[in-house]
Amino acid sequence: MDTERKQLIKSQIRDGMIAGVPIAVGYLPIALAYGVLAKQSGMTLAELTGMSLFVYAGASQFMGANMIGLGVSAAEIIVATFVLNLRHFIMSLSFINQIKRYRMRWKFPLALGLTDETFSVASIFHKQVDNKYGYYFYGTLMLTSYLSWVLGSLLGGVLGDIIPAVLSQSMGVALYAMFIGLLIPSIKKYHRIAVISIVAMLVNYILSPVIGQGWGIVAGTIIGGLAGVFVLEEERI
Amino acid sequence: MIWVIIIGMALVTIIPRIIPPFIVDYIRFPKWMNKWLQAIPYAALGALVFPGIMTVVPEKPYIGLIAGAVAIILAWLRVHIILVVLSSIMTVLVLTI
């Protein structure tokens, strides 16, 4: 009985790691770039790694490091971070609804590990909730991504600008490609999902020049999701 | 001073993420809202990809679009996601050098 339990947990951990690899691969170059930028804007190695460890939000960290370099006030940086990360409230609401039946001691740390990327992968693997010990799957997924982000930042701070710019720029497409790679199989299975994504893209495209990038993504996600209320059929999701 | 900024940033990042676990048990979502929450991932994926993908090479937005098209085609052909990611990176690399 006990060995069977261990086997089940082990296979969840393995699956979580496999699901986390594309995120880890995508995070590495971005974390490296962040480390390099943060170092250039005058942060110490401890500070830039600490930011990854405690803040763990890519776009905000780029912005934060940049603003620190420019000498912007703490209050402004913190408010801008708040605005940029409000979208995680909606993502967390959606994800926690998915794992509603888990106990608080799992829900809480899993919610802490949410990023755009872990949220996307965890949502695509929503069937995993039904597996026994599925929380180990989500936990490993989050931890793999987190470690890649923190270690990548540290590496970026150490290496400085040894990495050729062409390569790091090319690697910047990695996360976009991953998002596409997650989305397409769902659309293939159920074409109507495309309507949701396209509405979200258009809303973001139209609104982000006016209200800023962070709010544009928030608006696109909310309104695209509302389109889903109309196009999705109950029995297909 | 930088540590004050880091702690402040950490707090405002953590708060939106951890409120939902404390409230979902106490609210019963109406049917449409459940549907909305299930549609959120697909909406978020859309909003995260576009128009952001055009900034991969900021002065040449078409490069991001081409790499995106490569990713769409390969994903459609059931190519594994890691290869989709690597192929897009290669596409941008080839188009920039």
Boltz contact constraints between the chains, C-beta under 6 A:
constraints:
  - contact:
      token1: [A, 22]
      token2: [B, 81]
      max_distance: 6.0
  - contact:
      token1: [A, 22]
      token2: [B, 82]
      max_distance: 6.0
  - contact:
      token1: [A, 22]
      token2: [B, 85]
      max_distance: 6.0
  - contact:
      token1: [A, 47]
      token2: [B, 2]
      max_distance: 6.0
  - contact:
      token1: [A, 50]
      token2: [B, 6]
      max_distance: 6.0
  - contact:
      token1: [A, 51]
      token2: [B, 6]
      max_distance: 6.0
  - contact:
      token1: [A, 54]
      token2: [B, 6]
      max_distance: 6.0
  - contact:
      token1: [A, 54]
      token2: [B, 10]
      max_distance: 6.0
  - contact:
      token1: [A, 55]
      token2: [B, 9]
      max_distance: 6.0
  - contact:
      token1: [A, 55]
      token2: [B, 10]
      max_distance: 6.0
  - contact:
      token1: [A, 55]
      token2: [B, 13]
      max_distance: 6.0
  - contact:
      token1: [A, 57]
      token2: [B, 13]
      max_distance: 6.0
  - contact:
      token1: [A, 64]
      token2: [B, 9]
      max_distance: 6.0
  - contact:
      token1: [A, 74]
      token2: [B, 4]
      max_distance: 6.0
  - contact:
      token1: [A, 74]
      token2: [B, 5]
      max_distance: 6.0
  - contact:
      token1: [A, 77]
      token2: [B, 5]
      max_distance: 6.0
  - contact:
      token1: [A, 78]
      token2: [B, 8]
      max_distance: 6.0
  - contact:
      token1: [A, 78]
      token2: [B, 9]
      max_distance: 6.0
  - contact:
      token1: [A, 78]
      token2: [B, 12]
      max_distance: 6.0
  - contact:
      token1: [A, 81]
      token2: [B, 9]
      max_distance: 6.0
  - contact:
      token1: [A, 81]
      token2: [B, 12]
      max_distance: 6.0
  - contact:
      token1: [A, 82]
      token2: [B, 12]
      max_distance: 6.0
  - contact:
      token1: [A, 85]
      token2: [B, 13]
      max_distance: 6.0
  - contact:
      token1: [A, 85]
      token2: [B, 16]
      max_distance: 6.0
  - contact:
      token1: [A, 86]
      token2: [B, 16]
      max_distance: 6.0
  - contact:
      token1: [A, 88]
      token2: [B, 16]
      max_distance: 6.0
  - contact:
      token1: [A, 88]
      token2: [B, 17]
      max_distance: 6.0
  - contact:
      token1: [A, 89]
      token2: [B, 16]
      max_distance: 6.0
  - contact:
      token1: [A, 92]
      token2: [B, 17]
      max_distance: 6.0
  - contact:
      token1: [A, 92]
      token2: [B, 20]
      max_distance: 6.0
  - contact:
      token1: [A, 93]
      token2: [B, 20]
      max_distance: 6.0
  - contact:
      token1: [A, 94]
      token2: [B, 37]
      max_distance: 6.0
  - contact:
      token1: [A, 94]
      token2: [B, 40]
      max_distance: 6.0
  - contact:
      token1: [A, 96]
      token2: [B, 20]
      max_distance: 6.0
  - contact:
      token1: [A, 96]
      token2: [B, 21]
      max_distance: 6.0
  - contact:
      token1: [A, 96]
      token2: [B, 24]
      max_distance: 6.0
  - contact:
      token1: [A, 97]
      token2: [B, 24]
      max_distance: 6.0
  - contact:
      token1: [A, 97]
      token2: [B, 37]
      max_distance: 6.0
  - contact:
      token1: [A, 100]
      token2: [B, 24]
      max_distance: 6.0
  - contact:
      token1: [A, 107]
      token2: [B, 21]
      max_distance: 6.0
  - contact:
      token1: [A, 108]
      token2: [B, 21]
      max_distance: 6.0
  - contact:
      token1: [A, 111]
      token2: [B, 17]
      max_distance: 6.0
  - contact:
      token1: [A, 111]
      token2: [B, 18]
      max_distance: 6.0
  - contact:
      token1: [A, 111]
      token2: [B, 21]
      max_distance: 6.0
  - contact:
      token1: [A, 114]
      token2: [B, 17]
      max_distance: 6.0
  - contact:
      token1: [A, 116]
      token2: [B, 48]
      max_distance: 6.0
  - contact:
      token1: [A, 120]
      token2: [B, 45]
      max_distance: 6.0
  - contact:
      token1: [A, 123]
      token2: [B, 41]
      max_distance: 6.0
  - contact:
      token1: [A, 166]
      token2: [B, 96]
      max_distance: 6.0
  - contact:
      token1: [A, 166]
      token2: [B, 97]
      max_distance: 6.0
  - contact:
      token1: [A, 170]
      token2: [B, 89]
      max_distance: 6.0
  - contact:
      token1: [A, 170]
      token2: [B, 92]
      max_distance: 6.0
  - contact:
      token1: [A, 170]
      token2: [B, 93]
      max_distance: 6.0
  - contact:
      token1: [A, 171]
      token2: [B, 89]
      max_distance: 6.0
  - contact:
      token1: [A, 172]
      token2: [B, 56]
      max_distance: 6.0
  - contact:
      token1: [A, 173]
      token2: [B, 56]
      max_distance: 6.0
  - contact:
      token1: [A, 173]
      token2: [B, 67]
      max_distance: 6.0
  - contact:
      token1: [A, 173]
      token2: [B, 88]
      max_distance: 6.0
  - contact:
      token1: [A, 173]
      token2: [B, 89]
      max_distance: 6.0
  - contact:
      token1: [A, 173]
      token2: [B, 92]
      max_distance: 6.0
  - contact:
      token1: [A, 174]
      token2: [B, 85]
      max_distance: 6.0
  - contact:
      token1: [A, 174]
      token2: [B, 89]
      max_distance: 6.0
  - contact:
      token1: [A, 176]
      token2: [B, 49]
      max_distance: 6.0
  - contact:
      token1: [A, 176]
      token2: [B, 53]
      max_distance: 6.0
  - contact:
      token1: [A, 177]
      token2: [B, 71]
      max_distance: 6.0
  - contact:
      token1: [A, 177]
      token2: [B, 84]
      max_distance: 6.0
  - contact:
      token1: [A, 177]
      token2: [B, 85]
      max_distance: 6.0
  - contact:
      token1: [A, 177]
      token2: [B, 88]
      max_distance: 6.0
  - contact:
      token1: [A, 178]
      token2: [B, 85]
      max_distance: 6.0
  - contact:
      token1: [A, 179]
      token2: [B, 45]
      max_distance: 6.0
  - contact:
      token1: [A, 179]
      token2: [B, 48]
      max_distance: 6.0
  - contact:
      token1: [A, 179]
      token2: [B, 49]
      max_distance: 6.0
  - contact:
      token1: [A, 180]
      token2: [B, 71]
      max_distance: 6.0
  - contact:
      token1: [A, 180]
      token2: [B, 72]
      max_distance: 6.0
  - contact:
      token1: [A, 180]
      token2: [B, 75]
      max_distance: 6.0
  - contact:
      token1: [A, 181]
      token2: [B, 75]
      max_distance: 6.0
  - contact:
      token1: [A, 181]
      token2: [B, 81]
      max_distance: 6.0
  - contact:
      token1: [A, 181]
      token2: [B, 84]
      max_distance: 6.0
  - contact:
      token1: [A, 183]
      token2: [B, 45]
      max_distance: 6.0
  - contact:
      token1: [A, 184]
      token2: [B, 75]
      max_distance: 6.0
  - contact:
      token1: [A, 184]
      token2: [B, 76]
      max_distance: 6.0
  - contact:
      token1: [A, 193]
      token2: [B, 42]
      max_distance: 6.0
  - contact:
      token1: [A, 196]
      token2: [B, 39]
      max_distance: 6.0
  - contact:
      token1: [A, 196]
      token2: [B, 42]
      max_distance: 6.0
  - contact:
      token1: [A, 196]
      token2: [B, 43]
      max_distance: 6.0
  - contact:
      token1: [A, 197]
      token2: [B, 42]
      max_distance: 6.0
  - contact:
      token1: [A, 197]
      token2: [B, 45]
      max_distance: 6.0
  - contact:
      token1: [A, 197]
      token2: [B, 46]
      max_distance: 6.0
  - contact:
      token1: [A, 200]
      token2: [B, 43]
      max_distance: 6.0
  - contact:
      token1: [A, 200]
      token2: [B, 46]
      max_distance: 6.0
  - contact:
      token1: [A, 200]
      token2: [B, 47]
      max_distance: 6.0
  - contact:
      token1: [A, 201]
      token2: [B, 46]
      max_distance: 6.0
  - contact:
      token1: [A, 201]
      token2: [B, 50]
      max_distance: 6.0
  - contact:
      token1: [A, 204]
      token2: [B, 47]
      max_distance: 6.0
  - contact:
      token1: [A, 205]
      token2: [B, 51]
      max_distance: 6.0
  - contact:
      token1: [A, 217]
      token2: [B, 47]
      max_distance: 6.0
  - contact:
      token1: [A, 220]
      token2: [B, 47]
      max_distance: 6.0
  - contact:
      token1: [A, 221]
      token2: [B, 43]
      max_distance: 6.0
  - contact:
      token1: [A, 221]
      token2: [B, 44]
      max_distance: 6.0
  - contact:
      token1: [A, 221]
      token2: [B, 47]
      max_distance: 6.0
  - contact:
      token1: [A, 224]
      token2: [B, 43]
      max_distance: 6.0
  - contact:
      token1: [A, 224]
      token2: [B, 46]
      max_distance: 6.0
  - contact:
      token1: [A, 225]
      token2: [B, 36]
      max_distance: 6.0
  - contact:
      token1: [A, 225]
      token2: [B, 39]
      max_distance: 6.0
  - contact:
      token1: [A, 225]
      token2: [B, 40]
      max_distance: 6.0
  - contact:
      token1: [A, 225]
      token2: [B, 43]
      max_distance: 6.0
  - contact:
      token1: [A, 228]
      token2: [B, 39]
      max_distance: 6.0
  - contact:
      token1: [A, 229]
      token2: [B, 32]
      max_distance: 6.0
  - contact:
      token1: [A, 229]
      token2: [B, 35]
      max_distance: 6.0
  - contact:
      token1: [A, 229]
      token2: [B, 36]
      max_distance: 6.0
  - contact:
      token1: [A, 232]
      token2: [B, 35]
      max_distance: 6.0
  - contact:
      token1: [A, 237]
      token2: [B, 38]
      max_distance: 6.0
